[in-house]
Amino acid sequence: MPEPIAALSTARCGFLEVPETRARPGGRTIKLPVAVIRATAAKPGQDPVVFMAGGPGADTFDDIPFLVDSGLNRDRELIIMAQRGNLYAQPHLACPEIDRYNTRAVGLRYDTRASQRPLLDAVKKCRDRLAAAGIDLSAYNTTENAADFADLRTALGLRQWNVYGYSYGTNLALTYLREHPQGIRAVALDSLTPPKNTVLPVTWSSAKEGLDAIFKACAAEPRCRSRYPGITRTLTEQVRKLEVQPLTLNARPPSGGNPVKVDIDGGALLNLLVANAIKPPDVPAALDELSRGRPERVATARAADSVPTIGVWGHGLTESVACSEWVPGSSPSDLLKAGRRAFPGWPDSVLAQAPQLPFQYDVCRIWHVPDRTAVQRVATVSAVPTLLVSGTFDTKTGASMAKDAARTLSRSTSVRIPGIGHWVVPQSPCAQQVLASFFARPTAPDTGCVAGLTPKPFTITPK
């Protein structure tokens, strides 16, 4: 079970009951857990902050310690609600079948039928089980999710509040701002996935943007440049070599426990980098070690996925959102073309699978939910003050995604934090200062600390 969360010991907690499908009045209802966490300031602001978690499908309550440590409840109350289908919601759309597959997948080729078959089998079992329980999977989408938050503000009797979301939570926040603008004082978006731009092939341009930024920063740091010359070429060489001749070895997960068998092929290597399983300061060292026959650092990162918590992630929300909103309107050949543009010369077997979402077109054929792109893939046009925060090393949601969103947000402030990857605020004291000043003065945040920032020094290993 998850660890106890200290901030909840003094929080007000309860459930919000909402329709599963708002187009069917009088139909089934679902319950979403809510916590209102006290502000630590003696005289807090009247307008709280509501948090929208990433994923989709992540355990929202698990994020509370990061939010508290980042000062989100310092000057105003912090409101947490698990999104529909997520942990502690009723129903919780867990797929232990997929979790169990993921523990085995570390020992399988990343992008071959050996891993495809058991994944699709797990997806089908989960979908069949959820559908047999009477769950309307098409109702687990971003529009309904946003309406849940609109209902929460009304239920809490709040005249206005502020919104902070990261990753998928930015997609949700922009949908919420578009569909339910009333009562929103200010919106902070961290690591953006704007609804208009969130399509499966974009995973490749984001991966390239983040990795290029890491390698450029290494080239700009004399010690890194001298120790790891040509690191971009090293990555290409290793991906190509490992895709032809994968490494199979035993590695101990970073959290401890018995060693497990891991497979490291080209797709697995790229996926570890995109997933941030190897921290950006360690990436050049890890690739150099790999090229010199020392794969231990990479193998340990691969082994981490062998110990997920079974039954926590809300895969039902993940797949329903991905398959109705991100995947339609593009094809496997579009994905492959995007991969070739990003990484010319890499093997097609690697480029045919979206980073972190392998075999997603096949998964969506099984998940079978309606195409919602016409209503969801729309730009949000708003004059509500908005803060856009991006990390230059973000390989999941490339920093340039914020530029596109900002074009239709007339009172937006954009900041890029050098050397930080996905979900910026918990990793950057400067981003925390900017966020606090934004909620204090949404039209004139103090972004002064950004100018002097540089990435952390890279790990330099002995030759």
C-alpha positions as CSV (number, residue, x, y, z in Angstrom):
1,M,0.0,0.0,0.0
2,P,1.1,3.6,-0.6
3,E,2.9,5.4,2.3
4,P,0.8,7.6,4.7
5,I,0.8,11.3,3.6
6,A,1.4,13.7,6.4
7,A,-0.5,16.6,4.9
8,L,-3.7,14.6,4.8
9,S,-3.7,14.2,8.6
10,T,-5.2,17.8,8.9
11,A,-7.0,18.0,5.6
12,R,-10.7,18.0,5.0
13,C,-11.6,14.9,2.9
14,G,-14.7,13.6,1.1
15,F,-16.1,12.4,-2.2
16,L,-17.6,14.3,-5.1
17,E,-20.4,12.3,-6.8
18,V,-20.8,13.0,-10.5
19,P,-22.5,11.3,-13.5
20,E,-20.3,8.8,-15.3
21,T,-21.7,10.1,-18.6
22,R,-23.3,13.6,-18.5
23,A,-25.2,12.9,-21.7
24,R,-27.2,10.3,-19.8
25,P,-29.0,12.0,-16.9
26,G,-30.2,9.6,-14.3
27,G,-27.5,7.1,-15.3
28,R,-24.7,5.6,-13.3
29,T,-22.7,7.9,-11.0
30,I,-19.1,7.7,-9.9
31,K,-17.3,9.0,-6.8
32,L,-14.1,11.0,-6.8
33,P,-12.0,11.5,-3.6
34,V,-11.2,15.1,-2.7
35,A,-8.8,16.5,-0.1
36,V,-8.5,20.2,0.9
37,I,-5.1,20.8,2.4
38,R,-4.6,23.8,4.7
39,A,-2.4,26.7,3.8
40,T,0.6,27.1,6.1
41,A,0.6,31.0,6.0
42,A,-1.1,32.8,8.9
43,K,-3.2,34.9,6.5
44,P,-3.7,32.8,3.3
45,G,-5.3,34.1,0.1
46,Q,-9.0,33.6,-0.4
47,D,-8.6,31.7,-3.7
48,P,-7.2,28.2,-3.4
49,V,-5.2,26.2,-6.0
50,V,-6.7,23.1,-7.5
51,F,-4.2,20.5,-8.8
52,M,-4.6,18.5,-12.0
53,A,-2.2,15.5,-12.1
54,G,-0.4,13.9,-15.0
55,G,-0.7,10.6,-16.6
56,P,-3.5,10.2,-17.5
57,G,-3.9,7.5,-14.9
58,A,-1.4,8.5,-12.2
59,D,-2.1,8.3,-8.5
60,T,-2.9,12.0,-7.7
61,F,-2.6,11.6,-3.9
62,D,1.0,10.3,-4.3
63,D,1.9,13.7,-5.7
64,I,0.9,15.6,-2.5
65,P,4.4,15.5,-0.9
66,F,6.0,17.0,-4.0
67,L,3.3,19.7,-4.1
68,V,3.7,20.6,-0.4
69,D,7.5,20.6,-0.7
70,S,7.1,22.9,-3.6
71,G,5.1,25.4,-1.6
72,L,1.8,24.9,-3.3
73,N,-0.1,25.2,0.0
74,R,2.1,27.9,1.5
75,D,-0.1,31.0,0.6
76,R,-3.5,29.3,-0.1
77,E,-5.3,26.1,0.3
78,L,-4.5,23.2,-2.0
79,I,-7.3,21.1,-3.4
80,I,-6.6,17.6,-4.6
81,M,-9.1,15.4,-6.5
82,A,-8.3,12.1,-8.1
83,Q,-9.4,12.1,-11.7
84,R,-12.1,9.6,-12.8
85,G,-10.8,6.1,-13.0
86,N,-7.8,6.8,-10.9
87,L,-6.7,5.3,-7.5
88,Y,-9.3,5.8,-4.7
89,A,-12.0,6.8,-7.2
90,Q,-15.0,4.6,-7.4
91,P,-14.7,2.8,-9.8
92,H,-10.9,2.6,-10.0
93,L,-10.0,1.5,-13.6
94,A,-6.9,-0.5,-12.6
95,C,-5.4,-3.1,-15.0
96,P,-3.3,-5.4,-12.9
97,E,-3.0,-7.5,-16.1
98,I,-1.0,-4.7,-17.7
99,D,1.1,-4.1,-14.5
100,R,2.1,-7.7,-14.4
101,Y,3.0,-7.6,-18.1
102,N,5.2,-4.5,-17.4
103,T,7.2,-6.5,-14.7
104,R,8.0,-9.2,-17.3
105,A,8.6,-6.8,-20.2
106,V,12.0,-5.7,-18.9
107,G,13.3,-9.1,-20.0
108,L,11.6,-9.0,-23.5
109,R,12.7,-7.3,-26.7
110,Y,11.1,-3.8,-26.5
111,D,9.7,-3.7,-30.1
112,T,9.1,-7.2,-31.3
113,R,6.2,-9.7,-31.3
114,A,7.7,-11.3,-28.2
115,S,6.5,-8.2,-26.2
116,Q,3.6,-7.2,-28.4
117,R,1.6,-10.4,-28.0
118,P,1.5,-10.5,-24.2
119,L,0.8,-6.8,-24.0
120,L,-2.2,-7.0,-26.3
121,D,-3.4,-10.1,-24.4
122,A,-3.2,-8.1,-21.1
123,V,-5.0,-5.1,-22.6
124,K,-7.8,-7.3,-23.9
125,K,-8.3,-9.1,-20.6
126,C,-8.5,-5.7,-18.7
127,R,-10.9,-4.2,-21.2
128,D,-13.2,-7.2,-21.2
129,R,-13.2,-7.2,-17.4
130,L,-14.0,-3.5,-17.1
131,A,-16.7,-3.6,-19.8
132,A,-18.3,-6.7,-18.1
133,A,-18.5,-4.7,-14.9
134,G,-20.8,-2.2,-16.7
135,I,-18.2,0.6,-17.0
136,D,-18.7,2.9,-20.0
137,L,-15.1,3.3,-21.1
138,S,-16.0,6.1,-23.6
139,A,-16.9,8.3,-20.6
140,Y,-13.3,8.4,-19.3
141,N,-12.2,11.3,-21.4
142,T,-10.8,14.8,-20.9
143,T,-14.2,16.6,-21.5
144,E,-15.9,14.6,-18.7
145,N,-12.8,14.9,-16.6
146,A,-12.9,18.8,-16.9
147,A,-16.6,18.9,-16.1
148,D,-15.8,17.0,-12.9
149,F,-13.5,19.9,-11.8
150,A,-16.2,22.4,-12.7
151,D,-18.7,20.5,-10.5
152,L,-16.1,20.4,-7.7
153,R,-15.7,24.2,-7.6
154,T,-19.5,24.5,-7.4
155,A,-19.8,21.8,-4.7
156,L,-17.1,23.6,-2.6
157,G,-19.0,26.9,-2.9
158,L,-15.9,28.7,-4.3
159,R,-16.4,31.9,-6.3
160,Q,-13.0,31.5,-7.9
161,W,-9.8,29.4,-7.7
162,N,-6.4,28.9,-9.4
163,V,-5.4,25.9,-11.4
164,Y,-2.0,24.1,-11.5
165,G,-1.5,21.1,-13.8
166,Y,1.4,19.2,-15.1
167,S,1.9,17.0,-18.2
168,Y,-1.6,15.5,-19.0
169,G,-2.9,17.8,-16.3
170,T,-2.0,20.7,-18.6
171,N,-4.1,19.1,-21.4
172,L,-6.9,18.8,-18.8
173,A,-6.5,22.4,-17.5
174,L,-6.6,23.8,-21.0
175,T,-9.7,21.8,-21.8
176,Y,-11.2,23.0,-18.5
177,L,-10.3,26.6,-19.3
178,R,-11.9,26.3,-22.7
179,E,-15.1,24.6,-21.6
180,H,-15.6,26.1,-18.1
181,P,-13.8,29.5,-17.9
182,Q,-16.1,30.9,-15.1
183,G,-14.4,31.1,-11.7
184,I,-10.9,30.6,-12.9
185,R,-8.5,33.4,-11.6
186,A,-5.2,32.0,-13.0
187,V,-3.8,28.9,-14.6
188,A,-0.3,27.5,-14.3
189,L,0.8,24.8,-16.8
190,D,3.9,22.8,-16.2
191,S,5.4,20.5,-19.0
192,L,2.7,21.2,-21.6
193,T,0.7,18.8,-23.7
194,P,-1.8,21.2,-25.5
195,P,-4.9,19.4,-26.7
196,K,-4.4,20.7,-30.2
197,N,-0.9,19.3,-30.5
198,T,-1.1,16.1,-28.6
199,V,-1.0,13.4,-31.3
200,L,1.1,10.2,-31.2
201,P,3.8,11.2,-33.7
202,V,4.7,14.3,-31.5
203,T,6.4,11.9,-29.1
204,W,9.3,11.7,-31.6
205,S,9.8,15.5,-31.9
206,S,9.7,15.8,-28.1
207,A,12.2,13.1,-27.6
208,K,14.6,14.7,-30.1
209,E,14.2,18.2,-28.6
210,G,14.9,17.0,-25.1
211,L,17.9,14.8,-26.0
212,D,19.4,17.5,-28.3
213,A,19.2,20.0,-25.4
214,I,21.1,17.6,-23.1
215,F,23.8,16.9,-25.7
216,K,24.1,20.7,-26.5
217,A,24.5,21.4,-22.8
218,C,27.2,18.8,-22.6
219,A,29.0,20.3,-25.5
220,A,28.8,23.8,-23.8
221,E,30.4,22.4,-20.6
222,P,34.2,22.1,-21.2
223,R,34.6,19.0,-18.9
224,C,31.7,17.2,-20.5
225,R,32.7,18.1,-24.1
226,S,36.3,16.9,-23.4
227,R,35.3,13.6,-21.7
228,Y,32.3,12.7,-24.0
229,P,33.0,14.1,-27.5
230,G,30.5,13.1,-30.2
231,I,27.9,11.9,-27.7
232,T,25.1,12.3,-30.2
233,R,26.9,9.9,-32.5
234,T,27.5,7.5,-29.6
235,L,23.7,7.3,-29.0
236,T,23.0,6.5,-32.7
237,E,25.7,3.9,-32.8
238,Q,24.4,2.2,-29.6
239,V,20.8,2.2,-30.8
240,R,21.8,0.6,-34.1
241,K,24.2,-1.9,-32.5
242,L,21.8,-3.0,-29.8
243,E,18.9,-3.4,-32.2
244,V,20.9,-5.9,-34.1
245,Q,22.5,-7.6,-31.1
246,P,20.6,-6.9,-27.8
247,L,22.3,-7.3,-24.5
248,T,20.7,-9.7,-22.0
249,L,22.0,-9.6,-18.4
250,N,20.9,-9.7,-14.8
251,A,20.5,-6.4,-13.0
252,R,19.3,-5.4,-9.5
253,P,16.5,-2.8,-9.5
254,P,17.5,0.6,-8.0
255,S,15.1,0.1,-5.1
256,G,16.9,-3.2,-4.2
257,G,15.8,-6.8,-4.2
258,N,16.9,-9.7,-6.3
259,P,18.5,-9.2,-9.7
260,V,16.2,-9.7,-12.7
261,K,16.8,-10.6,-16.3
262,V,16.8,-7.5,-18.5
263,D,16.9,-7.0,-22.3
264,I,18.6,-3.9,-23.7
265,D,17.9,-3.3,-27.3
266,G,17.8,-0.1,-29.3
267,G,14.1,0.6,-28.5
268,A,14.6,-0.1,-24.8
269,L,17.6,2.3,-24.6
270,L,15.7,5.1,-26.2
271,N,12.7,4.5,-24.0
272,L,14.8,4.7,-20.8
273,L,16.2,8.1,-21.9
274,V,12.7,9.4,-22.7
275,A,11.2,8.0,-19.5
276,N,13.9,9.9,-17.5
277,A,15.0,6.6,-16.0
278,I,18.5,7.8,-16.4
279,K,18.7,11.4,-15.0
280,P,19.9,14.0,-17.5
281,P,23.3,14.7,-15.8
282,D,24.1,11.0,-16.0
283,V,23.1,10.5,-19.7
284,P,26.5,11.1,-21.4
285,A,28.2,8.9,-18.8
286,A,25.7,6.1,-19.2
287,L,26.0,6.2,-23.0
288,D,29.8,6.3,-22.9
289,E,29.9,3.4,-20.4
290,L,27.6,1.4,-22.7
291,S,29.8,2.0,-25.7
292,R,32.8,0.7,-23.7
293,G,31.1,-2.6,-22.6
294,R,29.9,-1.4,-19.2
295,P,26.1,-1.5,-19.4
296,E,25.4,-1.7,-15.7
297,R,24.0,1.9,-15.3
298,V,21.6,1.3,-18.2
299,A,20.7,-2.2,-17.0
300,T,19.8,-1.0,-13.5
301,A,17.5,1.7,-15.0
302,R,15.8,-1.0,-17.1
303,A,15.4,-3.2,-14.1
304,A,13.4,-0.5,-12.3
305,D,10.2,-1.4,-14.2
306,S,10.3,-4.9,-12.8
307,V,8.9,-3.7,-9.5
308,P,5.8,-1.6,-10.2
309,T,3.0,-1.4,-7.7
310,I,0.3,-3.8,-9.0
311,G,-3.2,-2.3,-9.3
312,V,-2.3,1.4,-8.6
313,W,-2.2,3.0,-12.0
314,G,-5.6,3.8,-13.7
315,H,-4.8,2.3,-17.1
316,G,-8.5,2.5,-18.0
317,L,-8.3,6.3,-18.0
318,T,-4.9,6.2,-19.8
319,E,-6.2,4.0,-22.7
320,S,-9.6,5.7,-23.0
321,V,-7.9,9.1,-23.3
322,A,-5.1,8.0,-25.6
323,C,-7.3,6.0,-27.9
324,S,-10.0,8.6,-28.3
325,E,-7.9,11.8,-28.3
326,W,-4.3,11.2,-29.2
327,V,-4.2,8.3,-31.6
328,P,-7.0,8.9,-34.1
329,G,-6.0,11.0,-37.2
330,S,-2.5,9.5,-37.5
331,S,-1.3,6.2,-38.8
332,P,1.6,3.9,-38.1
333,S,3.3,5.3,-41.3
334,D,2.9,8.9,-39.9
335,L,4.6,7.7,-36.7
336,L,7.4,6.1,-38.6
337,K,7.9,9.2,-40.7
338,A,8.1,11.4,-37.6
339,G,10.7,9.0,-36.1
340,R,12.8,9.1,-39.3
341,R,12.7,12.9,-39.3
342,A,13.8,13.1,-35.6
343,F,16.5,10.4,-35.8
344,P,17.6,9.7,-39.4
345,G,19.5,6.5,-39.8
346,W,18.0,4.8,-36.8
347,P,16.4,1.3,-37.4
348,D,12.7,1.4,-38.4
349,S,12.0,-1.3,-35.8
350,V,12.8,1.4,-33.1
351,L,11.1,4.3,-34.9
352,A,7.9,2.4,-35.6
353,Q,7.0,2.5,-31.9
354,A,6.1,5.7,-30.0
355,P,8.4,6.3,-27.0
356,Q,6.7,5.1,-23.9
357,L,3.6,4.0,-25.9
358,P,4.7,0.9,-27.8
359,F,2.1,-0.9,-30.1
360,Q,-0.4,1.9,-29.3
361,Y,-2.3,1.6,-32.6
362,D,-2.8,-2.1,-31.9
363,V,-3.8,-1.4,-28.2
364,C,-6.4,1.1,-29.4
365,R,-7.9,-1.4,-31.9
366,I,-8.6,-3.6,-28.8
367,W,-9.7,-0.7,-26.5
368,H,-12.2,0.5,-29.1
369,V,-13.5,3.8,-27.9
370,P,-15.0,6.5,-30.2
371,D,-12.8,9.1,-31.9
372,R,-13.1,12.4,-29.9
373,T,-10.6,14.5,-31.8
374,A,-13.1,16.9,-33.3
375,V,-14.2,18.2,-29.9
376,Q,-10.8,17.7,-28.1
377,R,-8.1,18.7,-30.5
378,V,-8.9,22.4,-30.3
379,A,-6.8,25.4,-29.2
380,T,-7.9,27.1,-26.0
381,V,-8.4,30.9,-26.7
382,S,-8.4,32.8,-23.4
383,A,-7.5,36.0,-21.7
384,V,-7.2,34.4,-18.2
385,P,-3.7,35.0,-16.9
386,T,-1.7,31.9,-17.6
387,L,1.9,30.7,-16.7
388,L,3.6,28.2,-19.0
389,V,6.6,26.4,-17.4
390,S,8.9,24.1,-19.5
391,G,12.1,22.3,-18.8
392,T,14.7,22.4,-21.6
393,F,15.7,18.7,-20.9
394,D,12.1,17.5,-21.1
395,T,12.1,14.4,-23.5
396,K,8.4,13.6,-22.9
397,T,6.7,17.0,-23.7
398,G,9.3,19.1,-25.6
399,A,9.7,22.7,-24.4
400,S,8.5,24.1,-27.7
401,M,5.0,22.7,-27.1
402,A,4.5,25.8,-24.8
403,K,5.0,28.1,-27.8
404,D,2.0,26.8,-29.7
405,A,-0.3,27.0,-26.6
406,A,0.9,30.6,-25.8
407,R,-0.3,31.9,-29.2
408,T,-4.0,31.8,-28.2
409,L,-3.5,32.7,-24.5
410,S,-3.3,36.5,-24.7
411,R,-2.2,37.1,-21.1
412,S,0.4,34.3,-20.8
413,T,3.9,34.3,-19.4
414,S,6.3,31.6,-20.6
415,V,9.4,30.5,-18.7
416,R,12.0,27.8,-19.7
417,I,14.1,26.3,-16.9
418,P,17.5,25.2,-18.2
419,G,18.6,21.7,-17.4
420,I,15.3,20.4,-16.0
421,G,13.3,17.5,-17.4
422,H,9.6,16.6,-17.1
423,W,7.5,18.1,-14.2
424,V,9.6,21.2,-13.6
425,V,8.3,22.8,-10.3
426,P,9.3,20.1,-7.8
427,Q,12.8,20.0,-9.4
428,S,13.5,23.8,-9.5
429,P,13.5,26.3,-6.6
430,C,13.4,29.1,-9.2
431,A,10.3,27.6,-10.8
432,Q,8.7,27.4,-7.4
433,Q,9.4,31.1,-6.8
434,V,8.0,32.0,-10.2
435,L,4.8,30.0,-9.5
436,A,4.3,31.6,-6.1
437,S,4.7,35.1,-7.6
438,F,2.4,34.2,-10.4
439,F,-0.4,33.2,-8.0
440,A,0.3,36.4,-6.0
441,R,0.2,38.6,-9.1
442,P,-1.0,36.7,-12.1
443,T,-0.5,39.5,-14.6
444,A,3.0,40.4,-13.4
445,P,4.9,37.4,-12.1
446,D,8.6,37.8,-11.0
447,T,10.6,35.7,-13.4
448,G,14.0,37.3,-12.5
449,C,15.6,34.1,-11.1
450,V,15.4,32.3,-14.5
451,A,18.1,34.5,-16.1
452,G,21.0,33.1,-14.0
453,L,20.1,29.5,-14.2
454,T,22.4,26.8,-15.7
455,P,22.1,23.0,-15.9
456,K,23.6,20.9,-13.1
457,P,27.1,19.7,-14.0
458,F,27.2,16.5,-15.9
459,T,28.6,13.3,-14.3
460,I,32.2,12.8,-15.4
461,T,33.5,9.3,-15.0
462,P,37.2,8.3,-15.0
463,K,38.5,7.2,-18.4
